[in-house]
């Protein structure tokens, strides 16, 4: 497959493009916490992923929302409440993450690492 340009960024293959959207340290764990129709607030996501900073969680949620994987719903109450859930695109990503998770567990076992 030839390289392609999307929004000013050059990609060399579809896997690179997909990993740009859901890869990195935090995007998959965020998506994973929202699987099975879960709707979580920022504080609940933060509690579920304790090593992530507030700033990084905010950045990653914004990117996931921009790419169409996460939906943000803001309630106009005092104090304001914001909830996050998966879109259809985000739900499709869970299948990929599940496969990668299983593959990672297999690799870890092969290398003597217990999860």
C-alpha positions as CSV (number, residue, x, y, z in Angstrom):
1,X,0.0,0.0,0.0
2,X,1.4,3.4,-0.9
3,X,1.9,6.1,1.7
4,X,-0.8,8.6,2.3
5,X,-1.2,12.1,3.8
6,X,-4.0,12.8,6.2
7,X,-4.4,16.3,7.8
8,X,-0.8,17.1,7.2
9,X,0.6,13.9,8.6
10,X,2.3,11.2,6.4
11,X,1.3,7.6,7.1
12,X,3.1,4.6,5.6
13,X,0.5,1.9,6.3
14,X,-3.0,1.4,7.8
15,X,-1.6,-0.1,11.0
16,X,0.4,3.0,11.6
17,X,-2.7,5.1,11.1
18,X,-4.8,2.9,13.5
19,X,-2.0,3.1,16.1
20,X,-1.9,6.9,15.8
21,X,-5.6,6.9,16.7
22,X,-5.7,4.3,19.6
23,X,-2.0,3.6,20.4
24,X,0.3,5.0,23.1
25,X,0.3,4.4,26.8
26,X,-3.1,5.6,27.8
27,X,-5.7,5.5,24.9
28,X,-6.3,1.8,25.0
29,X,-6.7,1.7,28.8
30,X,-9.2,4.5,28.6
31,X,-11.2,2.8,25.9
32,X,-11.0,-0.5,27.8
33,X,-12.5,1.1,30.9
34,X,-15.5,2.3,28.9
35,X,-16.2,-1.0,27.2
36,X,-19.5,-2.9,27.7
37,X,-21.6,0.3,27.6
38,X,-20.0,1.9,30.6
39,X,-20.5,5.6,31.1
40,X,-17.8,7.1,33.4
41,X,-17.0,10.5,34.8
42,X,-13.5,12.0,34.6
43,X,-12.9,11.2,38.3
44,X,-14.0,7.6,37.8
45,X,-11.6,7.2,34.9
46,X,-8.9,8.7,36.9
47,X,-9.5,6.3,39.8
48,X,-9.6,3.4,37.3
49,X,-6.2,4.4,35.8
50,X,-4.3,5.7,38.8
51,X,-0.9,6.3,37.1
52,X,-2.3,8.8,34.6
53,X,-2.1,12.5,35.4
54,X,-5.1,14.8,35.2
55,X,-3.5,16.6,32.3
56,X,-2.7,13.5,30.3
57,X,-6.2,12.1,30.9
58,X,-7.7,15.3,29.6
59,X,-5.4,15.3,26.6
60,X,-6.2,11.7,25.7
61,X,-9.9,12.1,26.2
62,X,-9.9,15.1,23.9
63,X,-8.0,13.2,21.2
64,X,-10.3,10.2,21.5
65,X,-13.3,12.5,21.2
66,X,-11.8,14.3,18.2
67,X,-11.1,11.0,16.5
68,X,-14.7,9.8,17.1
69,X,-13.9,7.0,19.6
70,X,-15.4,8.6,22.7
71,X,-18.5,10.7,23.3
72,X,-18.5,13.4,25.9
73,X,-21.8,14.5,27.5
74,X,-21.8,17.7,29.6
75,X,-24.7,18.3,32.1
76,X,-25.5,21.9,32.8
77,X,-25.8,21.6,36.5
78,X,-23.8,23.0,39.5
79,X,-21.2,21.6,39.9
80,X,-20.9,20.7,36.2
81,X,-20.9,17.0,35.4
82,X,-19.3,15.4,32.4
83,X,-19.7,11.8,31.3
84,X,-17.7,9.8,28.8
85,X,-18.8,6.7,26.8
86,X,-17.8,4.8,23.7
87,X,-19.1,5.6,20.2
88,X,-19.7,2.9,17.7
89,X,-16.2,3.5,16.4
90,X,-14.8,3.1,20.0
91,X,-16.8,-0.1,20.5
92,X,-15.2,-1.5,17.3
93,X,-11.8,-0.6,18.7
94,X,-12.5,-2.8,21.7
95,X,-12.3,-5.9,19.5
96,X,-8.8,-4.9,18.4
97,X,-7.7,-4.1,21.9
98,X,-9.0,-7.5,23.1
99,X,-7.1,-9.3,20.4
100,X,-3.9,-7.3,21.3
101,X,-4.4,-8.0,25.0
102,X,-4.7,-11.7,24.4
103,X,-1.6,-11.7,22.2
104,X,0.3,-9.7,24.8
105,X,-0.6,-12.2,27.5
106,X,0.6,-15.0,25.3
107,X,3.9,-13.2,24.6
108,X,4.3,-12.5,28.3
109,X,3.8,-16.2,29.2
110,X,6.2,-17.3,26.5
111,X,8.8,-14.9,28.0
112,X,8.1,-16.1,31.6
113,X,6.3,-13.0,32.7
114,X,3.2,-13.7,34.8
115,X,0.4,-11.2,34.7
